[in-house]
Every structure is written in structure tokens, then in C-alpha cells.
Amino acid sequence: MTTLQSVPAPGTHPAAGSLPSRAQTREQLSKATYDLLVIGGGILGISTAWHAAQSGLRVALVDAGDFAGATSSASSKLLHGGLRYLQTGAVKLVAENHFERRAVSRQVAPHLANPLTFYLPVYKGGPHGAAKLGAGVFAYSALSAFGDGVGHLLSPAKAAQDVPELRTDNLKAVAVYGDDQMNDARMALMTVRAAVAAGATVLNHAEVTGLRTTRGRVTGADLKDRVSGDEFGVDARLVLNATGPWVDHLRRMEDPNAAPSIRLSKGAHLVLKRTSPWRAALATPIDKYRITFALPWEDMLLLGTTDEEYEGDPGEVAVNEKDIAQILDEAAFSIRDQQLSRDLITYSFAGLRVLPGGPGDTSKAKRETVVTEGRGGMLSVAGGKWTTFRHIGRTVMNKLASLPGRPLGEEMEPISQLPKKLPLPGIANPNAVAHRLLVDGGTPGPRMAGDTARHLATHYGSLSFDIARLASEDPRLAERIHPDAPEIWAQVAYARDQEWAETADDVLRRRTTLTIRGLATDDIRARVEDMLGGRA
């Protein structure tokens, strides 16, 4: 591993062509009047900023933390049609989800998403029979126009070959279907890049301290830069509250008497080292409505999720002992004990689903998007799911276009006129990128390792060549951050100079996978902080 003395020189000297400094961005934000200020840098706010900038609006986006710093990087990492929605007869919803899933994984971001085969085990005495699940996965694949193959039943013996840790006691059959998987933090960052490429101005770690008003209308926000401590403001013709679990907090800044509009559901996950290869994911029914997932992800195993009402501070949501016990107990329905040892857990995380307000079991609540307008004219958007992030952006834009008086209507390009499947930056065939990196990657430096090349290709697409260039120019940047992870130090320099990374967590948790692998040691964290320290 790299020694402390060999932390690369670029760690204190941002590369030419890097992003504007925070001071420059603050000045830009404070001097202009924007058409739209988006508060909230989760995928919902990011997607809206991307679509708004494409529509020709002058757009600013700010977040109190990092982009995708909360629930948007704490999902189950799936792009999926929603198999369980078929139980409620939501056929149109599943078809729409499939359309969005296929668009993202095939045309918009094939370099960031990958197909994943799911095995749905049917046990004796389970909540669903083999015939019902067989028909269900066939219908599910039909709604996807059989783009992922035909949903069918598989023998337990064949399934166990692909998933050696599958529990086969009392296993009657296995239903098979296809969906897609991603690294949510990387997908969000690439969408931020797309928004900026379309003209948006963005700043993370910028907390809203108050709303600006003009004649009773919300016309901007006062902010504090959490990195420098500087205070500044942004003026805008329209403000969009896309703060997720904090949406009602901001609504009360607009109207202290605003009634609650949402409720929160906590979803916890565990990340474990794998004891054997997993060539498919498991989706195991727990009861009539709930499924527990076991997903091969980032060379690890991702287990989850829970679904229970949460009434605490959104900033303090965390995985507790009850969550861990529940996830492991539910996983044990279909996974052998040796894969569920607590010693294999490398990381745990929890996110908050934003659900429409109202009574009832959160596991049965609709994952729908709600757009409301406050008495000061601020729009608030909440809910939705990762799979439909592009659709949500379009939905908000249609709402902006239809506001009374059309405050932004004259400046906006109609959403129907925008490209339907505009790709995210770096779009490329990841296999081709990995091949190029292996052939060309180290020139004139050391040859790039195969796992590093594959990792870069599936997390950056063609932008991997920029990282390879950094590693080629300074061999110290070509060294692994940790011997047990594929990432190299060039990614830290790149995260700082091109991806708005300001803190060690920004790098280790969201721009790389060191934290989820349990490899973000104090020593590595100190070196990352040293590299980040060079950014003004």
C-alpha cells in the first residue's frame, strides 16, 4: 500500500481544467438571478435540475450535504419494474417502470447499469406457490417486452449451481426474472455532471439558512457554505424544495403553520463479504407484500431491506441492532448460515423513503411523487423511486410549465421537444473501455490491473481514460488506495478536481467503494483529507 510519504503531489495542486473553486461558484450564485433554484441534491433534485437546464432555464442547485449524500446513496441499488406491484394490479405502473429501467440501462447509462438475473425461491409453506410465482414472473417479463428473457421456473439444483449459498431444504422451485443494478452514488454524480454540462450551477455542502421573499413570494434563499463558513444568497424566480426527508422542514420556513405532507419509512441494508460466487440475486418473499433481497454488488453481498415508519431526525437515521437481526433473520429463509456470519459484515446503511402522508402500513404505501405549491409560491416535490428518476424530472418540468401565469413558460423549451433518452456523460460499452484500459492504460507507466480496469469502466465509462491519464502522468496516482480494493489514487484526485468532493466521506463513501468494503482506515482517510486540502 502507498506510504504516507508517497501521497501524490497532485494532492495539493488541482489539475488544470478542474472545476471552479467554491469561492468562484459562490460569487456566481450570488450575482445572478436564476430562473430556478433547486434546493436538494438527491436524485430527485438533480434530475429536475438536469431537465430544467436542458429546457433552457438558468438553474442553480444546492445541497446542505453532498450530492446523493443521504437516501439517494442508501438505496437497494436497483433499477426495477417492481415485481410486487403486480399483486395490487398496478400493471400500467410496472410497464412504465420497465420502460424507464430499460431506457436508463440500455440508452442513457449502459456504462453505469448492468443486467442482473433474479431467483425467487419457492419454499414449502411459503407465502406464494410455484404456479402463482411462475405466472407472475412470466407476466413481469411480458410487461418488459421480454427484453430480459422470459420469466420461468428453474429447478433447485440448477439454481444452487449459480448461487451455492442458496438454502435448498424444502425448496420446491425457483422463479426467474431479470432487472438491472447500479451504483446509485455514481449514477447521481453522473447526472450532476449532465446538469452542469447543460448549464446548471451547482454547490454541495451549502446549507439553506432562510428563504428570501419579495412581496410575499419566495424568490431565493440565504445559504452558508459549510466548508468555508461564508454566507451568501441566491435569487431566483422560482424555488423548488427537493429536500427529501427534510421537505416539511423547508416548507415550514415558507409557512410556519404548514401541515405535514409526508411520512418516512426507514430502509436498512447490510453489506457482507461473499463466501462464494453469486451469479444471480435472490428475491425471497417474506410475506404477501414484502421481499428481502440478497444482491451481488461491488464484489460484495448486499442484504435488505427493512420497511418501518420513522419519526426521528432524518439526519440521524442509522442501522441499529434490531435492523441487523431482522435482515439476517429474513435472509436466513433462503441463505445458508455460513454466509450470514456477523463477522462478514463490512458496512451497514439506512435511507428514508418519502411517502405521501396518511395512515396505513408503509410497506403497502405507494411510491408516488407528490408536487405541491406553498403559500409563498415555493414548489415542493417528494417521493418517487430511483428507477423513474428521469420521469420525475419530466413530471416536475411539466408542473413548472403549467403554473398559473406561466412564470417560466416563455423561457422554457417544452419538455416534449427535448431528446427522449439523452445519455449521461461517459456513455460507452464498459467492456470495450476495460479492454482499452488494459491495452493502453499504463502507458508509459505500469500496466493497469484487470480489476481496476473493470471497476473504472463500469463506474466512469469513457471518462475512465481521464483517470488513466492522471495515473500515467504520475505513477504514484496509479497505486491502489488499499490492496483489497480496485480503486487507485487517481480517482481521489479526479473526485476532488472534477466531482465536487470536499470531505473524506464524499470520496470514500460515494465516489469510491472503500467505505462499503470496510477498508476506509484512519490512515487512508488522513491521506484522502490531505489530497482534498489543496482545493480552495
Disulfide bonds with the S-S distance in Angstrom:
none
